Amino acid sequence: MKTPHQKFILRTKRVRNKVKGTAERPRLSIYRGHRNIYAQIIDDDKGNTLAAVSTLMADIKGKLKTFDNIPAAKLVGEAIAKKAMEKGIKKVVFDRRGYLYHGRIKALAEAARQAGLEF
């Protein structure tokens, strides 16, 4: 019998086998920790991180009291979309890792879409 962590690793691998970022359409990867949420835009062909945002950044940290809730995820989604637009990135591939498209992950994705990212 597999532990919950082993099941998460399998889900992550299953999603990553289907999702690949290119220079034209990089990958928007999400990491949801217990206390913070992180988002990166990655070009898998070159292995470069093009943009990164988290709740640990000073401009986001100053607007929130807690960093592990839906409003924090929305701010990170808006910020990553803004950074992507500044670098000329409009279309991305969404990598939810092994997480369900629910709660903070859904809030981040919808905020990024409303701010102009297409996926």
C-alpha positions in Angstrom: 0.0 0.0 0.0 1.3 3.4 -0.9 1.6 6.3 1.5 -0.1 9.6 0.7 3.2 11.2 -0.2 4.0 8.3 -2.7 0.6 8.8 -4.3 1.3 12.6 -4.6 4.6 11.8 -6.3 2.9 9.5 -8.8 0.2 12.2 -9.6 3.0 14.8 -10.1 4.8 12.5 -12.5 1.6 11.7 -14.4 0.9 15.4 -14.9 4.5 16.3 -15.8 4.5 13.5 -18.5 1.7 15.4 -20.3 2.8 19.0 -19.6 5.9 20.4 -21.3 6.9 24.1 -21.5 8.5 25.6 -24.6 9.9 29.0 -25.5 6.7 29.9 -27.2 4.5 28.5 -24.5 6.3 28.1 -21.1 5.0 26.1 -18.2 3.3 27.8 -15.2 4.3 25.6 -12.3 2.6 25.9 -8.8 3.9 24.8 -5.4 1.6 24.9 -2.5 3.3 24.7 0.8 1.6 24.8 4.3 2.5 28.4 4.9 3.1 29.9 1.4 2.3 29.5 -2.3 4.8 29.8 -5.1 4.4 30.2 -8.9 7.1 29.9 -11.6 7.1 30.3 -15.4 9.6 27.8 -16.8 11.1 27.2 -20.3 11.7 23.4 -20.2 13.7 23.4 -23.4 16.5 25.6 -21.9 15.7 24.8 -18.3 15.3 28.5 -17.3 13.0 30.1 -14.9 11.6 33.1 -16.7 9.5 34.6 -13.8 8.8 33.6 -10.2 6.5 35.0 -7.6 5.6 33.8 -4.0 3.9 35.1 -0.9 7.4 35.6 0.5 8.0 38.6 -1.8 7.9 42.0 0.0 5.2 43.6 -2.1 2.8 40.7 -1.6 3.8 40.1 2.0 2.9 43.6 3.0 -0.7 43.2 1.8 -1.5 40.1 3.7 -1.8 38.9 7.3 -1.6 35.1 6.4 0.0 33.7 3.3 -1.7 30.3 3.1 -5.2 31.2 2.0 -7.2 32.0 -1.2 -6.7 35.8 -1.1 -2.9 35.2 -1.0 -3.2 32.8 -4.0 -5.1 35.4 -5.9 -2.4 38.0 -5.3 0.3 35.5 -6.5 -1.8 34.7 -9.6 -2.1 38.4 -10.5 1.6 39.1 -9.8 2.8 36.2 -12.0 0.6 37.2 -14.8 1.9 40.8 -14.6 5.5 39.6 -14.6 4.8 37.4 -17.6 3.2 40.2 -19.5 6.2 42.4 -18.8 8.4 39.7 -20.4 6.1 39.3 -23.4 4.6 36.0 -22.3 0.9 35.7 -23.0 0.3 31.9 -23.4 1.4 29.3 -20.9 0.8 25.7 -20.1 -0.6 25.2 -16.5 1.2 22.6 -14.4 -0.9 22.0 -11.3 1.7 19.3 -10.2 -0.2 16.7 -8.2 -2.7 19.1 -6.6 -6.4 19.0 -7.3 -7.7 22.0 -9.3 -9.5 23.3 -6.2 -9.1 26.0 -3.6 -5.9 27.9 -3.7 -4.7 26.3 -7.0 -8.0 27.3 -8.7 -7.9 30.8 -7.2 -4.3 31.3 -8.4 -5.2 30.0 -11.9 -8.3 32.1 -12.3 -6.6 35.3 -11.0 -3.8 34.7 -13.6 -6.4 34.3 -16.4 -8.2 37.4 -15.4 -4.9 39.3 -15.4 -4.3 38.3 -19.0 -2.5 34.9 -19.2 -4.0 32.4 -21.5 -4.1 28.6 -20.7 
